């Protein structure tokens, strides 16, 4: 049984918060551990958002408690009224995530029936210690760049395998491919997108999720491969154009990588189209249908390449804009 890093952080954070609160002589010091546990999130960004939400809600709970307990008294009905009025306020302030935390503070005041400034200060310190320790624990986040790189390698290898198998079927009309890549690839792409977002949210200075956009492009390219599969499997006749396209797909399958070679293959598609236009027209209906399907495949491959080409182009343009901005700022 393995213990995740978040579990370790939560355990250490809870114990540390309780230790500090007890050392400070705070009442209900164990609640600092609860606040720390609630403040440890999946990413640094969500941790900061949650901390802000809990801080706002706890301060609001203290104010509401002070007003309503002073006017109505310490009764269960007062708790009901506070909650009925307090939740809409938290929703309006977009701090509803901190509601449970604020209830802890509110119930402390209810149990002690103490509205004195020293006790209110006690509760404020509990909040500061609990949330503060949670934020400190969340400063550590594991580096997942290598995990993302490994998934990228697997996705690109799967793309290569798919294109090679499609080419083989176009050329030979048969094969022993299981098609497992068609099942595994979308799962890997979604996993990679989730990891990419996590990396961006853990690096608060990293505004552009470039790698996330990369996998979005791969996702759209995979949808094209999915559309190509039934077309390839429906080919029932060997024609000269089939070998040309199969050879082209074989060549393309050996150059699946993050770099930009798409412009080379876009030129290759134009050359194949020009060659097809110079050939004799189909003599039978079956040949016409097969050539129409091959022409459709060629268009799909072109869209596949354009997605990558446009992505690389936009990345370079953004890099140039950023570089000009930096030069302007430094001058």
VEXDREN-2710 file (C-alpha; in Angstrom, 1 decimal):
% VEXDREN-2710
k/r/px/py/pz
1/UNK/0.0/0.0/0.0
2/UNK/1.5/3.4/-1.1
3/UNK/0.8/6.7/0.7
4/UNK/0.4/9.7/-1.6
5/UNK/2.2/13.0/-1.1
6/UNK/-1.1/14.8/-0.4
7/UNK/-1.9/12.3/2.4
8/UNK/1.5/13.0/3.9
9/UNK/1.1/16.7/3.6
10/UNK/-2.4/16.5/5.2
11/UNK/-1.1/14.5/8.1
12/UNK/1.9/16.7/8.8
13/UNK/-0.1/19.9/8.3
14/UNK/-2.9/18.8/10.7
15/UNK/-0.4/17.8/13.4
16/UNK/1.7/21.0/12.9
17/UNK/-1.3/23.3/13.1
18/UNK/-2.6/21.7/16.3
19/UNK/0.9/21.8/17.8
20/UNK/1.3/25.6/17.1
21/UNK/-2.2/26.4/18.3
22/UNK/-1.7/24.4/21.5
23/UNK/1.7/26.1/22.0
24/UNK/0.0/29.5/21.7
25/UNK/-2.4/28.5/24.4
26/UNK/-5.5/28.8/22.2
27/UNK/-8.9/27.4/23.1
28/UNK/-10.2/24.7/20.8
29/UNK/-6.7/24.3/19.4
30/UNK/-7.6/21.0/17.7
31/UNK/-9.8/23.0/15.3
32/UNK/-6.6/24.5/13.8
33/UNK/-5.9/21.0/12.5
34/UNK/-9.3/20.9/10.8
35/UNK/-8.7/24.2/9.2
36/UNK/-5.3/23.1/7.9
37/UNK/-6.8/19.9/6.5
38/UNK/-9.4/21.8/4.6
39/UNK/-6.8/24.2/3.2
40/UNK/-4.6/21.6/1.6
41/UNK/-5.8/21.3/-2.0
42/UNK/-4.7/19.6/-5.2
43/UNK/-2.9/22.7/-6.6
44/UNK/-1.4/25.9/-5.3
45/UNK/-4.0/28.0/-7.1
46/UNK/-7.0/26.1/-5.6
47/UNK/-5.3/26.3/-2.2
48/UNK/-5.0/30.1/-2.4
49/UNK/-8.6/30.3/-3.6
50/UNK/-9.8/28.1/-0.8
51/UNK/-7.8/29.9/1.8
52/UNK/-9.3/33.3/0.7
53/UNK/-12.8/31.8/0.8
54/UNK/-12.3/30.4/4.3
55/UNK/-10.8/33.6/5.6
56/UNK/-13.7/35.6/4.3
57/UNK/-16.3/33.1/5.6
58/UNK/-14.7/32.9/9.1
59/UNK/-14.6/36.7/9.5
60/UNK/-18.2/36.8/8.3
61/UNK/-19.2/34.1/10.8
62/UNK/-17.6/36.0/13.6
63/UNK/-19.5/39.2/12.7
64/UNK/-22.8/37.4/12.2
65/UNK/-22.4/35.6/15.5
66/UNK/-21.6/38.7/17.4
67/UNK/-24.6/40.5/16.0
68/UNK/-27.3/37.8/16.3
69/UNK/-26.1/36.2/19.5
70/UNK/-26.1/39.6/21.1
71/UNK/-29.6/40.4/19.9
72/UNK/-31.4/37.1/20.1
73/UNK/-29.3/35.1/22.5
74/UNK/-27.5/31.7/22.4
75/UNK/-30.3/29.4/21.2
76/UNK/-30.6/26.8/18.4
77/UNK/-33.1/29.2/16.7
78/UNK/-30.3/31.8/16.5
79/UNK/-28.0/29.3/14.7
80/UNK/-30.8/28.5/12.2
81/UNK/-31.3/32.2/11.5
82/UNK/-27.6/32.9/11.1
83/UNK/-27.2/30.0/8.6
84/UNK/-30.3/31.1/6.6
85/UNK/-28.9/34.6/6.2
86/UNK/-25.2/33.8/6.1
87/UNK/-25.3/31.3/3.2
88/UNK/-26.7/33.8/0.6
89/UNK/-24.1/36.3/1.7
90/UNK/-21.3/33.8/1.1
91/UNK/-22.7/32.9/-2.3
92/UNK/-22.8/36.6/-3.2
93/UNK/-19.2/36.9/-2.1
94/UNK/-18.2/33.7/-3.9
95/UNK/-16.9/32.3/-0.6
96/UNK/-19.4/29.4/-0.1
97/UNK/-16.5/27.0/-0.1
98/UNK/-15.6/28.3/3.4
99/UNK/-19.0/27.7/4.9
100/UNK/-18.1/24.5/6.8
101/UNK/-15.0/26.2/8.2
102/UNK/-17.1/29.2/9.4
103/UNK/-19.5/26.9/11.1
104/UNK/-16.7/25.6/13.3
105/UNK/-16.0/29.2/14.5
106/UNK/-19.7/29.9/14.9
107/UNK/-20.2/26.8/17.1
108/UNK/-17.2/27.6/19.2
109/UNK/-18.9/30.9/20.1
110/UNK/-22.2/29.2/20.7
111/UNK/-20.7/26.6/23.0
112/UNK/-18.7/29.1/25.1
113/UNK/-21.4/31.8/24.9
114/UNK/-18.5/34.2/24.9
115/UNK/-18.5/37.4/22.7
116/UNK/-15.6/39.1/24.4
117/UNK/-12.7/40.5/22.4
118/UNK/-10.1/38.0/23.8
119/UNK/-12.2/35.1/22.7
120/UNK/-12.9/36.6/19.3
121/UNK/-9.1/37.1/19.0
122/UNK/-8.6/33.5/19.9
123/UNK/-10.8/32.4/17.0
124/UNK/-9.1/34.7/14.6
125/UNK/-5.7/33.2/15.6
126/UNK/-7.1/29.7/15.1
127/UNK/-8.1/30.7/11.5
128/UNK/-4.7/32.2/10.8
129/UNK/-2.8/29.2/12.2
130/UNK/-4.9/26.6/10.4
131/UNK/-5.1/28.3/7.0
132/UNK/-1.5/29.5/7.2
133/UNK/-0.1/26.0/7.9
134/UNK/-2.3/24.6/5.0
135/UNK/-0.9/27.2/2.6
136/UNK/2.7/26.5/3.7
137/UNK/2.2/22.7/3.2
138/UNK/0.9/23.4/-0.2
139/UNK/4.1/25.2/-1.3
140/UNK/5.4/21.7/-2.1
141/UNK/4.0/20.2/-5.2
142/UNK/5.6/17.2/-7.0
143/UNK/7.1/17.9/-10.5
144/UNK/4.9/16.1/-13.0
145/UNK/6.8/17.4/-16.2
146/UNK/8.4/14.0/-16.7
147/UNK/5.1/12.2/-16.3
148/UNK/3.6/14.5/-18.9
149/UNK/6.5/13.9/-21.2
150/UNK/6.1/10.1/-21.0
151/UNK/2.4/10.4/-21.9
152/UNK/3.3/12.6/-24.8
153/UNK/5.8/10.0/-26.1
154/UNK/3.1/7.2/-25.8
155/UNK/0.5/9.3/-27.5
156/UNK/2.9/10.1/-30.4
157/UNK/3.9/6.4/-30.7
158/UNK/0.2/5.4/-30.8
159/UNK/-0.4/8.0/-33.6
160/UNK/2.5/6.5/-35.5
161/UNK/1.1/3.0/-35.0
162/UNK/-2.4/4.0/-36.1
163/UNK/-1.1/5.7/-39.3
164/UNK/1.1/2.7/-40.1
165/UNK/-1.7/0.2/-39.7
166/UNK/-4.1/2.3/-41.8
167/UNK/-1.4/2.4/-44.5
168/UNK/-0.9/-1.3/-44.4
169/UNK/-4.7/-1.9/-44.7
170/UNK/-4.9/0.5/-47.7
171/UNK/-2.0/-1.4/-49.3
172/UNK/-2.9/-5.0/-48.5
173/UNK/-6.6/-4.9/-47.6
174/UNK/-5.9/-7.0/-44.4
175/UNK/-3.9/-7.0/-41.2
176/UNK/-3.8/-8.4/-37.7
177/UNK/-4.1/-5.1/-35.9
178/UNK/-6.1/-5.2/-32.6
179/UNK/-6.9/-1.5/-32.7
180/UNK/-5.9/-1.1/-29.0
181/UNK/-4.4/2.3/-29.7
182/UNK/-7.8/3.6/-30.6
183/UNK/-9.0/2.7/-27.1
184/UNK/-5.9/3.8/-25.2
185/UNK/-5.1/7.1/-26.9
186/UNK/-8.1/9.3/-25.9
187/UNK/-7.7/8.2/-22.3
188/UNK/-4.0/9.2/-22.3
189/UNK/-4.8/12.5/-24.0
190/UNK/-7.4/13.4/-21.3
191/UNK/-5.0/12.3/-18.5
192/UNK/-2.3/14.5/-20.1
193/UNK/-4.7/17.5/-20.3
194/UNK/-5.6/17.1/-16.6
195/UNK/-1.9/17.0/-15.6
196/UNK/-1.1/20.0/-17.8
197/UNK/-3.8/22.0/-16.1
198/UNK/-2.4/20.9/-12.7
199/UNK/1.1/22.0/-13.7
200/UNK/-0.2/25.4/-14.8
201/UNK/-2.2/25.9/-11.5
202/UNK/0.8/24.9/-9.4
203/UNK/3.0/27.5/-11.2
204/UNK/1.2/30.7/-10.5
205/UNK/3.5/32.7/-12.8
206/UNK/2.9/30.4/-15.7
207/UNK/0.1/32.0/-17.6
208/UNK/0.2/30.2/-20.9
209/UNK/-0.7/26.5/-20.8
210/UNK/1.2/25.7/-24.0
211/UNK/1.4/21.9/-23.4
212/UNK/-2.4/21.9/-22.7
213/UNK/-3.0/23.3/-26.2
214/UNK/-0.6/20.8/-27.6
215/UNK/-2.8/17.9/-26.3
216/UNK/-5.9/19.7/-27.5
217/UNK/-4.5/19.6/-31.0
218/UNK/-3.7/15.9/-30.6
219/UNK/-7.2/15.3/-29.4
220/UNK/-8.6/17.0/-32.6
221/UNK/-6.2/15.0/-34.7
222/UNK/-7.3/11.8/-33.1
223/UNK/-10.9/12.6/-34.0
224/UNK/-9.7/12.8/-37.6
225/UNK/-8.0/9.4/-37.3
226/UNK/-11.3/8.0/-35.9
227/UNK/-13.1/9.3/-38.9
228/UNK/-10.6/7.7/-41.3
229/UNK/-10.8/4.2/-39.8
230/UNK/-14.2/3.2/-41.2
231/UNK/-13.4/4.7/-44.6
232/UNK/-10.1/2.7/-44.8
233/UNK/-11.9/-0.5/-43.7
234/UNK/-14.6/0.0/-46.5
235/UNK/-12.0/0.0/-49.3
236/UNK/-12.8/-3.0/-51.5
237/UNK/-10.6/-2.6/-54.5
238/UNK/-6.9/-1.9/-55.1
239/UNK/-6.1/1.1/-57.3
240/UNK/-2.8/2.8/-58.1
241/UNK/-3.7/5.8/-56.0
242/UNK/-4.0/3.6/-52.9
243/UNK/-0.3/2.8/-52.9
244/UNK/0.6/6.5/-53.2
245/UNK/-1.5/7.4/-50.2
246/UNK/-0.4/4.4/-48.2
247/UNK/3.3/5.2/-48.9
248/UNK/2.6/8.8/-47.9
249/UNK/0.9/7.7/-44.6
250/UNK/3.8/5.3/-43.9
251/UNK/6.3/8.2/-44.3
252/UNK/4.1/10.5/-42.1
253/UNK/3.9/7.8/-39.4
254/UNK/7.7/8.0/-38.9
255/UNK/7.6/11.7/-38.2
256/UNK/5.2/12.1/-35.4
257/UNK/6.8/14.5/-32.9
258/UNK/6.3/17.9/-31.3
259/UNK/8.3/19.7/-34.0
260/UNK/6.9/21.3/-37.2
261/UNK/7.4/19.2/-40.3
262/UNK/3.7/19.5/-41.3
263/UNK/4.5/22.1/-44.1
264/UNK/6.6/19.4/-45.9
265/UNK/3.7/16.9/-45.9
266/UNK/1.2/19.5/-46.9
267/UNK/3.3/20.1/-50.0
268/UNK/3.3/16.3/-50.5
269/UNK/-0.5/16.2/-50.4
270/UNK/-0.7/18.9/-53.1
271/UNK/1.7/16.8/-55.2
272/UNK/-0.4/13.7/-54.9
273/UNK/-3.6/15.6/-55.8
274/UNK/-1.9/17.0/-58.9
275/UNK/-0.8/13.5/-59.9
276/UNK/-4.3/12.1/-59.4
277/UNK/-5.8/14.8/-61.6
278/UNK/-3.5/13.8/-64.5
279/UNK/-4.6/10.1/-64.3
280/UNK/-7.4/8.5/-66.3
281/UNK/-10.9/8.7/-65.0
282/UNK/-12.4/5.7/-63.2
283/UNK/-13.8/3.1/-65.6
284/UNK/-16.2/1.3/-63.2
285/UNK/-18.5/2.4/-60.4
286/UNK/-16.5/0.4/-57.8
287/UNK/-13.2/2.1/-58.9
288/UNK/-14.9/5.5/-58.7
289/UNK/-16.1/4.8/-55.1
290/UNK/-12.7/3.6/-54.0
291/UNK/-11.0/6.6/-55.5
292/UNK/-13.5/9.0/-54.0
293/UNK/-12.9/7.4/-50.6
294/UNK/-9.1/7.8/-51.1
295/UNK/-9.6/11.4/-52.0
296/UNK/-11.6/11.9/-48.8
297/UNK/-8.8/10.3/-46.8
298/UNK/-6.4/12.7/-48.4
299/UNK/-8.5/15.6/-47.3
300/UNK/-8.7/14.3/-43.8
301/UNK/-4.9/13.9/-43.7
302/UNK/-4.6/17.5/-44.9
303/UNK/-6.9/18.6/-42.0
304/UNK/-4.8/16.5/-39.6
305/UNK/-1.6/18.3/-40.8
306/UNK/-3.2/21.8/-40.8
307/UNK/-4.1/21.4/-37.2
308/UNK/-0.5/20.9/-36.2
309/UNK/0.8/23.5/-38.7
310/UNK/-1.6/26.2/-37.3
311/UNK/-0.7/25.3/-33.7
312/UNK/3.0/25.7/-34.3
313/UNK/2.4/28.9/-36.2
314/UNK/0.3/30.4/-33.4
315/UNK/2.9/29.4/-30.8
316/UNK/5.7/31.1/-32.7
317/UNK/3.7/34.3/-33.2
318/UNK/2.9/34.4/-29.5
319/UNK/6.5/33.8/-28.6
320/UNK/7.5/36.8/-30.9
321/UNK/4.9/39.0/-29.3
322/UNK/6.1/38.1/-25.8
323/UNK/9.7/38.7/-26.8
324/UNK/8.9/42.1/-28.2
325/UNK/7.0/42.9/-25.0
326/UNK/9.9/41.9/-22.9
327/UNK/12.3/44.1/-24.9
328/UNK/9.9/47.0/-24.6
329/UNK/9.7/46.5/-20.9
330/UNK/13.5/46.3/-20.4
331/UNK/14.1/49.5/-22.5
END
